[in-house]
Amino acid sequence: MAARRAFRSVRARTTLGATIVVAVALILGAVTFFLVLRDSVLSSVEGTAQTRAQQLADAVNEGGLGVIAALDDELVQVVDDAGTILATADEVAEVRLPPVREPTIADVDGEPVLLVSEDAGDDPSVVVGVAIDDQLETLSTVTVLLGVAVPLVAILVAVTTWVVSGRALWPVTRIRREVDDITAERLDRRVPVPGTGDEIAALAVTMNGMLDRLDRSARAQRAFVSDASHELRSPLATMRQHAEIALAHPQSTSVEELAEVVHEEGLRLQGIVDALLLLARLGEGAHEATEAVDLDDLALAEVARLRAQGLQVDAAGIGAARAAGSARLFGQLLRNLCDNAARHARGRVAIATRAQGGRVILSVEDDGTGVPPAERERIFERFVRLDEARARDAGGSGLGLAIVGGIADAAGGSVSVDESRWGGARFTITLPAAS
């Protein structure tokens, strides 16, 4: 199994692929080179033999067959169409050169010879043979050299590719080993980034970016679990405390008092659980059906509710505004913003809605102490409550503004906070307008 994995590795496949390509190219090149060399060598010999045959044919035509008999150290014969030897040089007096029409390689007296012929008159032909044993030996030597060189070069390419690819992929191995050691408890570790500036370095940077996001997510999850546990423990502890007092000292409380405490803390507990479930659904992307929602109608309803609580509410800025989204979620968003404003206002709240281009702008502001600039991003995180809210003990869980941010983000909008006209906080929601 390990051998199969090694063979399937990028290093092995790269080496194999490069070796096969180079080997095929070398073989084709070697064969082509040999054929071209052989043709060149034999063509040169053939040209020389043809020239000599033409010279001897002209000599026979001019001086007769005696010219051939006077030759020495040459393979020459004059034959007729029937193959009868009419004249021969001393070199081939004991052998017979076969008549040929095309240049032919033949074995003459145990040696390879290139035979060519040339007509000498109407009937006889001059057959000239040129020994080519030296040329064939040269070609044989070239064949051996190519047969040795091609495998050696292929092996050299394989070794070089194996070493170079191994060095190139070594950072990947380091990254893999480092990632193998990273667990949920060790997300602060990062993979080494090579200084090559290539794709592997880009991979390492991307991997570290992913680990940064996972680390932040894990930290946020741990903080969320811790905060959620704390918030859920508070109403449970209150109910348990009153129940224990009622059991230990029945005369110190009444059923009505105990029921009231349990009811209030139960509602608080239910509110926290409902908020957590809503945030979980928003985080998972479980959006509700999109429809055209009249934000001005929702805003006017909140104006009436806040005025019933004794607050002075400015509704002059409420204008026609139809947003695309969920009426239920937008109602929750507006209710959370208004409750937050009522909790921090000294007595005045303003709500405004307007359409602007392809967007809808919703704003809620109060005359409270406002939000410090350093806290304006953090207040939309879960379970974040500023010191003033904690001191006033308004009963909030720190999830209201997180829900506002989640709903706005799920609807394709955004939320921001700055200073109101009275020095308090002004929350501005931007949502896509309904078509």
Secondary structure, DSSP 8 states (H G I E B T S, - for coil): -HHHHHHTSHHHHHHHHHHHHHHHHHHHHHHHHHHHHHHHHHHHHHHHHHHHHHHHHHHHHHH-THHHHT--S-EEEEE-TT--EEEE-GGGTTS-----SS-EEEEETTEEEEEEEEE-SSS-EEEEEEE-HHHHHHHHHHHHHHHHHHHHHHHHHHHHHHHHHHHHHHHHHHHHHHHHH--GGGTT------TT-SHHHHHHHHHHHHHHHHHHHHHHHHHHHHHHHHHHHHHHHHHHHHHHHHHH-GGGS-HHHHHHHHHHHHHHHHHHHHHHHHHHHHHTT-----EEEEHHHHHHHHHHHHHHTT-EEE-TTB---EEEE-HHHHHHHHHHHHHHHHHH-SSEEEEEEEEETTEEEEEEEESSS---GGGTTGGGSTT---HHHHHHT----S-HHHHHHHHHHHTT-EEEEEE-TTSSEEEEEEEEB--
